[in-house]
Amino acid sequence: GVLVSNEDEDRLLLDDSTGIVELNLSGDFRQRQWKTGMYVMVVGGYFVRTGDIPIIKVHKIVDLSPFPDREAMWYLEVLEAYKLFYQPLIEEFI
């Protein structure tokens, strides 16, 4: 999606054309300069909050602004994230 706000350093907002979500960045991700208008790919845990917009606890964020084929890469990124983060968690319960 597109970063639509970073006015408050602790409140970075993303619009993926289905709605607005807040990004919860930690560690090295907080050190980067995220700017309004950047097209980014975000992978993380999605949480619905009562009385506020949803939030994503970011596991991975990548600036795809300079890449014209960025949307074609999305399916590969989703597959990679599933294998790295979510499949191991699911396999623990099977």
C-alpha positions as CSV (number, residue, x, y, z in Angstrom):
1,G,0.0,0.0,0.0
2,V,0.9,3.7,0.1
3,L,2.1,5.5,3.2
4,V,-0.5,8.2,3.8
5,S,0.8,9.7,7.1
6,N,3.9,9.9,9.2
7,E,3.3,13.2,10.9
8,D,3.5,11.6,14.3
9,E,6.7,9.5,14.4
10,D,4.8,6.9,16.5
11,R,1.8,6.7,14.1
12,L,2.6,5.6,10.6
13,L,-0.5,4.9,8.5
14,L,-0.9,2.8,5.3
15,D,-3.6,2.8,2.7
16,D,-3.9,-0.5,0.7
17,S,-7.0,0.7,-1.2
18,T,-9.3,-1.4,1.1
19,G,-8.8,0.9,4.1
20,I,-6.3,2.6,6.4
21,V,-4.2,0.6,8.9
22,E,-1.6,1.8,11.5
23,L,1.8,0.2,11.3
24,N,3.6,-0.8,14.5
25,L,7.3,-0.7,13.7
26,S,10.1,-1.9,16.0
27,G,13.8,-2.3,15.9
28,D,15.6,-1.5,12.7
29,F,12.4,-0.6,10.9
30,R,12.0,2.5,13.2
31,Q,15.5,3.7,12.1
32,R,14.5,4.1,8.4
33,Q,13.0,7.3,7.0
34,W,9.4,6.4,5.9
35,K,7.8,9.1,3.8
36,T,4.3,9.9,2.7
37,G,3.7,8.5,-0.8
38,M,6.1,5.6,-0.6
39,Y,4.7,2.3,-1.9
40,V,5.6,-0.4,0.6
41,M,5.0,-4.1,1.2
42,V,4.2,-5.0,4.8
43,V,4.0,-8.4,6.3
44,G,2.9,-8.9,9.9
45,G,0.1,-9.7,12.4
46,Y,-3.2,-7.9,11.8
47,F,-5.1,-6.8,14.9
48,V,-8.6,-5.2,15.1
49,R,-8.9,-2.6,17.8
50,T,-12.2,-1.3,19.4
51,G,-12.6,2.4,18.8
52,D,-9.5,2.8,16.6
53,I,-8.2,1.7,13.2
54,P,-6.7,-1.7,12.8
55,I,-2.9,-2.1,13.4
56,I,-0.3,-4.4,11.9
57,K,2.7,-5.5,14.1
58,V,5.3,-5.4,11.3
59,H,7.5,-8.4,10.7
60,K,8.8,-7.1,7.4
61,I,8.5,-3.8,5.5
62,V,10.1,-3.1,2.2
63,D,10.0,0.1,0.1
64,L,8.9,-1.0,-3.4
65,S,8.5,2.5,-4.8
66,P,11.3,2.3,-7.4
67,F,10.1,-1.1,-8.8
68,P,7.5,-0.9,-11.6
69,D,6.7,-4.6,-11.3
70,R,6.2,-4.4,-7.5
71,E,2.6,-5.8,-7.6
72,A,3.7,-8.9,-9.4
73,M,6.2,-9.6,-6.6
74,W,3.4,-9.6,-4.0
75,Y,2.4,-13.2,-4.4
76,L,6.0,-14.4,-3.9
77,E,6.4,-12.2,-0.8
78,V,3.2,-13.7,0.6
79,L,4.4,-17.2,0.0
80,E,7.8,-16.4,1.6
81,A,6.2,-14.8,4.7
82,Y,3.9,-17.8,5.1
83,K,6.8,-20.3,5.0
84,L,9.0,-18.2,7.4
85,F,6.5,-17.0,10.0
86,Y,3.2,-18.8,9.9
87,Q,3.8,-22.3,8.7
88,P,6.1,-23.1,11.6
89,L,3.4,-21.8,14.1
90,I,0.7,-23.9,12.4
91,E,2.8,-27.0,12.4
92,E,3.4,-26.7,16.2
93,F,-0.4,-27.3,16.7
94,I,-0.7,-30.2,14.2
